Structures are given as structure tokens and as C-alpha cells.
Amino acid sequence: MPSSTTPLVPGPRPAPDAAPASPSASRSPWRSLRYRSMRWWSVANFVSNAGTWMQLTVQNLLVLQITGSAAATGLSMSVQAAPGLLMGLAGGAAVDRWPRKLTASVSQALLGAVAFLTAFLVAFDQLDLAVLMVLSATTGLIATVDGPACALLGNDLVRTEDVPSAIGVGSLVHNAGRLAGAALAGVTVAVLGTGAAYAANGVSFLFVAAVIPFLKAARHTGPAAQPPAAAPPAAPAAPKGQGAEEGMSAREGLMFFLRRPRLVALAGISGLSALLGRNYGLTLVVLVTGPLAGDAAAFGTVSTVLAVGGILGAVLGARLRKPTVRFVGVLAAGGALLQVLAGLSPSLAVLLVLVLPMAVAESVSETAGTTVLQTDPPAHMRGRVLGVWSSVKTLWGLAAPPTLGLLMELAGVRGALVAGGLVVFTVLTAGLLLRGRRSGPVVVPATGAVLTPVRSGLEAAA
């Protein structure tokens, strides 16, 4: 890691783990790895993601072994996701109220304890469906705190302008861990049994909990990812000892989110895209195996191209410095237009050509949106904002599959892709044009002065 240079004039010493700004590396997607703590955090995240995906892969197999029911498998996944919808606000409020490193360490240790308990019950043949559901719900409940705590802890390790790189690297680590975990799951179950996968996941959580105390925050510079004039002034943190309950409440986080036009716009873009087509794992499998007359191997090829596009998009997204909601909207509109063309694909070869830029647009948009979400609110509100987002994202995730399924039943898969893409493109384009027109200069006749109105919604973050 490059060493910090000694300032020529008296002033505050840079944080021990802060990397100096480098013009040549300012757009590098890997610039966040210049921070020693970020490198350790990335290693820990890889280990944790590999363990988590190993457990998730085995969990579906375990439910099938216990019940023999595919419906029960889906139910266990819904039970684990439900706390994110119901308790996301409370989890975010806890992250804002408690010390972040301590919160992340404790939540990782608790997740490890649940994994070890599950491994113990599997080893002694004491695990039934009811107990597994309780353990799944407990995991989901802990994750409502662990998710925002770990996300914001990772941002603390780099300067503000390097947060997009940290998020992009995190996405790459997540994908790499997912591939490694899925591959290790089969080997582990075959050699050591189902319980070993849970035990390995428990060890991965403890590894992360052991790394966290040694991480050092970087000194943040610059505004929180938006021009000062483009946003309403941030509310000051609640004074200590005064209005603690009000200043740290989940309700205040929800009200802040709803009063922040750019965050509401971001939620709208995400929801519209999820409900009407971005769930490519569902729509494209029907397209490939239906109208395009492909087989499982053909869809495997499409899935591989989607994964490659996601990785390329994560690298490109990591090059961003101050992405905006307008940028997210433009990418979502572009992806919707590509979705329309994919729905009209006459052959698998044409679909493969379109799938790559679709995946790239989705991945860059996801990185940009996550950056806005994690840097736009003032520091003391970010946990609660992520808590609101957890509930919103879980809602979209639960609602999207049945919505798309119904749309495909009514209009066919091609009709669903084309109609959904056109709706998303039309709504987002109209919103961008409308907000752009409203943000034009206003001339006051009495003085001839030209005023620029404060923008809101999509254009406020541009």
C-alpha cells in the first residue's frame, strides 16, 4: 500500500489507514484496495460469502431430505427473507444507535452460533422442519442488523470518493464467494456430510468477527456524494442526552427516506425494474426453453453470459466517483430498451448478443444506486436508510416473481418482456425529461435576475 506523505504545512495528520489521492488511479476500479483495512475486509468477505453460499446450497438439499417437498424449500427461503421486510427499519435503527464495529462483530458471531447449532442438530439427527424454520427466521432477523452494519463498515474503511470502488469490489467478492461456495458445497456434503457445510459457515463468520476489531477507518473527504446545492441541508445529529429516542427511532428513518426525493426516486426505479422484467433468471429461462426451443444447456450458456456481464458491470461501476439517481435512471431505461429487443430475439445467438449489455447495465446501475443509498444520507441516518431499503428491496423481491409470472401467463414471455420493457422505458424517460424541463433557469421580470430552482426527484441527484 502506498505510504502517506508528510504534509508541508502544519495540519491534522492523515488517518493511519488512509491512502493518498492519486490522479492516475482516481478512476481505477481497484483503488479501494489501496487501503490495508479494505484488503483485509475483502478477504474476510470472500470467506464469509463462500461459507454463506455453501450453507444456502446445502439448506435447500436439507429441506428436501427432511420433507421431500419443493414447496417447503421455497417456504424456508421466504421465512428467512421475511424479517428483512418486517424488521428492516428496526435493524437499521440499531445500527445507527450502536457502535458499528461492535455491532458487526456481535452480529457475525451470532450468525456463526446459529450455523454451529444447526450443524450440531444435523450431526445428531435432531433437526426437523419446525426447528429449521425457527433457525432460518433467526438468521434472517440477525441479518437485518448485520447487513447494514457490514455495508457501512466497509464504506468507513475508504474515503468518500472511493466508496463506489469499495462497493464494486464487494460485488466482485460476492460473486466469487458465491461460485466458490456452490462448488465447495457439493464436495463438502459428499466427503463430510451436510452438517459440515453449516460448521464451515460458522467458522467463516467467526473469521470475520475476528478481523473486524483490527480494521481502521479512513478519513473521509468531500461531500457525501452530491453537490451541496442539489440537496436539502442534512439534519444535524440529535444531541447526546436529548431526544435520544426520537433522534434514533426507526420512524424517523422512514420519514427521512420519504422526504428525500432522490431516495424515493431510487426506490421507484428499483421497484419498477424488478416488477416488469429485471428478474432475468425467471423470464429468460422461459424464453430460452419456450419460443427459442433451447434446452438446459442453452440456458446455462445464457446464465454464464449474464454472470460475465455482471462482473464486467461491477468493474465499470467501481470506476464511478459520484454517481447520481439520474444516472441510475438512464441505465435502467437503457436496460429496459435492451429487454424489449431481447423479447423480440429470433434466435439464441441474437439473445446472447443482447444479454451481455443487459447484465452490464443492471450491474453498473446496482453499484451506482447502492453508492447513492450509502452516501447520500448524513452519517447518523445511514443505518436507518439502509433498513428502509432492506424492507423495500425485500418487498420487491417477494412481489416480482408472481407479477412477472402472471404477466407471462397473460401475454406470453415475449409479450411480457416487450410490454414490461416499454413501460419501464417510457415511465423513466418521461420522468427524466419532465424533471429536466423543471430544472431550467427562471427569469424574474422585475429584476431580470436568473434563478436556478432547487431540483428534486431524479434530477436533484444529477
N, C-alpha and C positions, 0 to 999 in steps of 0.2 A: 504494500500500500504506500502511495506517495507520502512523504513526510511533510508536515505543515511547516511553512516558512515563518521565520521570526519577523513580526511587524517592525517597520522602520520608525513608527511613531508610537508613543505610549497609547495603550488601549487595552480592552479586555482580551485575555488570552483565548485562543480558539479551543473549542471542546476537544478533549483528547482523541476522540474517535472521528473527528470531522475531517473530510478530505477537502483539499483546496480546490477551488473552481479552476477548471482548465478549459480555455476556449476551444481547443481541439477536441476535447472529449465531452463538451457540454451536451451534444446530441447523441452520444453513444448510448445504445440501449443497455450497455453493461455498466454504466457509470456508477450505479448504486453499489456495485461490488467493490468500489474503491474503499468503502468503509469496512473496517475489520469486523465490527459487530454485525453488519449486514451479511458478510460472508458466512459467519457462524450461524446466523439466523436462517440463511438459505439452506445450509446443510441440515440444520435441525428440522426445517420444514419438509425437506425431502424425506428424511427418515420418518417423520410423523405421517406424511401423506401416503408413503408406501405402506406403513402399518395400517392406516385407516382403510385404504382401498383393499388391502388384504382381508381385513375383517369384514368389510361390506360384501366382498365377493363370496366369502365363506358364509356370511349370515343368511343370504338367500338360500344357499345349499342346506344350511342347518334347518331353516324353517320347513323346507320341502321334506327333509328327512323326518322331522317331528310330526308334520301334519299331512304331507302328501298333497297339499293344496296350493295351487298357484295364487288363489285369492288371498290366502293367509300371508303369503310372501309379500304381496302388494300392501296388505294391511300393516305389516310390521314396518314397512318403509314410511307409510303415512303416519303411523304412531310416532315415529322418530322425528318426522318433519313438523308435526302438529305444534309442539312447544314454540317453534320459531314464529308461527302465526299468532299464537295466543299470548306468549310471554316475551316476545322480542323487545317490546317497549321497556318492560321491567329489567330485562338483561342489559339493555343499553344504559339505563339509568344507573345500574350498579357499576358499570364500567366507568362512568363519569364520577361516581362518588368515591370509589376505592382506588388506591394506588395501582397503576396499570401493570407494572411488573409483578407485583404480588398477586393481583387478580389473575393474570395469565398463568403464573406458576401454579397457583392453587387449582385453577380450573383444569389445567393439564394433568395435575396429579390425581384429581378426582376422576377424570376420564380414564386414566390408567387404572385406578382402583376398580372401576366398573368392568373394564376389559379383563383384569385378573380374576374378578369374581365370576365372570361368565366362563372363563377358561376352567376355573375350579369346578363349577357346576357341570360343565360338559365332561370333564375328565371323570367325575364320579357319577355320571348319568343321572343327575338331579335336575336337569333343565327341561321344563315343559313350556308350552306355548304361552301360558299366562305369565310365567316368570320372565320369559324372553321379552314379552311386550312391555312389562314394567321396566326392565333394563333398557330397552330401546327408548322408552319415554324419558327415563332418567338421563340417558345420553343426550337426547335432544334438548332437555331442559338445561343441562350444564353448557351445551353448545351455544345457547342464547347469550351467555356471558363470555364464553371462550372465543367465539367468532369475532365480535367487535374488539375485544381486548387484544387478541393476537394481531388483527389487522392494523389497529392503531399503534401497537407496539412496534411493528415493522416500519411504519412511517416515522416514528420517533428516531429511528436509527440513521436517517439520512436527512439532508437539507430539503427544504420545501420544494425547490426546483428539481430535485431528484426523485420525488415521490412517484411520478409516472414510471421511471425506470424500476423502482422497487416493486411496484405493482406488476409490471411486465415480467420481471424476473420471477416474481411469486407465481405468476400464471404458468411460466415455463416449468418451474419446480413442481407445481401442482400436477401438470400433465405428465412429467417424467415420473413422479411418485405414483401416479395412477397406473401407468404402464408397468412399472416395477412391481407394485403391489398385486396387480392382477396376475402377473406372471408368477410371482412367489407364492401366491395363494394355492395354486394347483400343486406345486412341488411340496409345499409345507403340509397340505392335507394328505397327500399321497404317502409322505415319509413319516410324519409325526402325528397326524390326526387333526381333527377340526379344532380342538381346544388350543393347539399350538399357535394357530393364527391369532386367536384372541390374546394369548400370552405375549406373542411378538408385538402386537399392537400396544399392549400395556407397557412393554419395555420402551417402545418408541415415544410414548407420552412422557415417561419418566426422563428420558434423554432430553426432551425439550424443556421440561421443568428444571432440569439441572443446568441447562445452558443459559436460561433467561437471567438469573442473577448476575451473570458476568457481562451482559450486554450494556453498552454505553450509548446514551442518546447523543445525537449530533446537534450542534447549534443551528436552529432554523433561521433562514434569512428570507427576506422579501415578504410580500403579502401572501395571504392564503389562497393562492391560485386564482385571483381575479383582480382586475383593476379596481382601485378604491372607488372611483366614481360610478362603477357599474353595479354596485350593490348597496343596500341599506347598511348603515353602520351596525357593527356587531354589538349585541347586547353585552354589557360588562358582566363579569362573573359575579355571582352572589357573594357578598361579604361573608367572611367567616363569622359564625355565630349569629347571623341574621338571615332569616328566611331560608334556612338550610333545607327544610322540607320542600318549600316552594321552588327554590333555585335548583334542586337536583331531582325534581319529580319527573316521572315518565310522561305525565300530562303536558308539562312544559316542553318536553322534547317533541311531542306530537304537534303542539301548537306552533312551535318554531318551524317545524317542517312544513306545515300547511301554509304558513305566512311567507315562506321563502319561495317565490315564483319559480326560480330555476330548479329547485329540488322537486317541486310538484310537476314541472315540465319533464324532468328526468324520469320520474315515476310513470308519467303518461306515455312517454316514448317506449319505456321498457315494457309496460303492460300491453300497449297496442301491438308491439312487435311480437311479444310472446303469444298473445291470443290469436293472432292471424297469420302465423307462419314461421317464426324463427325456430320453432321446435323441429329442426330438420331430421332428428333421429326418428320421428314419427311420420312426417309427411314424405320424406324421400324414400323410406323403406316401402311405403305403399306405392309410390310412383315407380320405383325400380322393379318391384316384383309384380306390379299390375300392368299398366299401359305399356311399359318398356319391356315387359316379358323377360326380366332378368331373374337370376337365382340368388341364393345366399352369397355366393362368391362375388357376384356383381355388386351387391350392396356392401360387401366387405371392402371392395375397391373404392366405392363412394365414401365409406366411413374413413378409409385411410386418407383420401384426399381432403376430407373435412378436417381430420386431425392435423395434417400438414399445414393447411390454411390457417388453423387456429394457432399453431406455433409461429408461423410467419407473421400473423397479425399481432401476436404478443410481442415479438421482437420490434415490429414497427411501432406499436403502441408505446413501448418503452422509450422510444426516441422523443416522445412528446415532452413538453415542458409545462405549458399551462393550457391544457385542453378545456373546451367550453361546452356548454349544453348545446349551443348551435352546431358545433362540430359533431356531436353525438347524433343530433337530429339529421344532419346531412348524410352521415354514414348509414343511419337506419333507413333513410329514404332511398339511398343508392342500393342498399341490400334488398329492399323491397322490390325495386325495379328488376334486379337480377333474379329475384324469386319468381316474378312474372315470366321472365324468359325461361327459367328452369321448368315452370309448369307447362310451357309450350314445346319443350325439347322433343325432337322427333326421334332421337336415339340416345343410347347410353353415352356415346362418345361426346355428343354435344352437352349432355348434362355434366359430364366430368369437367369440361372446359369452364362451365359456369359455376360449379360447386366451389372451386378454389377461391375466386374473388368473393363469393358469398361468405365463406368461412373467414377470410381475411377481414372483410368489412365488419362482421359480427365481433371478431376478437378485438380489433382496434377500438370499436365502439364500446365494448365492455371495459377495456382498460381506461379509456377516456372518461367514461361515466363513473367508474369507481374512483378515479382520481378526483373528479369534481366532488363526489359524495364525501370523500375523506378529507378534503382540504377546504371546501367552501365554508362550512360552519366554523365558528370560533372554537378554540381548543376545548373549552369546558362543556361544549354541547355535542361533540362528535360521537361519543358513545351512544347517546340517545338518538341521534340522527341515524346511526347505523342500526340501532334497534328498530326504529320505524321502518327502515329499508328492509330489514330482515323479515318483518311481518308482511310488507308489500310484496317482496320477491317470493315469499312462500305462497302468498295468495295467488299470484300469477302462475306459479309453478303448479299449484293444485287445479287451477281453473283452465289452464291452457290445453292439456290433453283432451278432456271431454269436449271442449269448444271446437277444437280442430277436428276431432272425431265426428262430431255432429255435422260440421261444415262439409267434411268429405263424404258423409252419408248423403247429404242433400245435393251437393254439386259435383261429386266425384273428386278425385285427388287433383286432377288438372284444374278443375274449376275452383277448388279451394285455394290452391297456390296462386292462381291468377287473380281471383277476386280479392283474396286476403292481401296480396302484394299491392294491388291497385288502391285498396282502401288505405293501407299504411302510407304509400307514396303520396296519395292525394291529400290526406289529412296533414301529414308532416310538411309537405311543400306549401300548402295553403297557410299553415301556421308560420312557417319561416318567412313567407312573403308578407303576410299581414303584419308581423312584428317588425320586419324590416321597414315597411312603409310608415309605421307609427314612430319609428326612431329617427325620422328625418328632422332637420332643423325647423324651428318655429320662429317666424319673424313677428316681433311685436310692433304694430304700426306706429304707436305713439313715439317710440324712441328709435325704431329701426334696428334695435338690438337683435342679434340672432341667438336664440337659446336652444340648447340641446336637451330634450326632455330625458328624465331618468327612465331607463328602459326596464322592462320587466319581462318575465316569462323566458322564452327561448333566447331572445336577443340580449337579455340582461347579462348573460354569462359569456357573450361572444367577445 
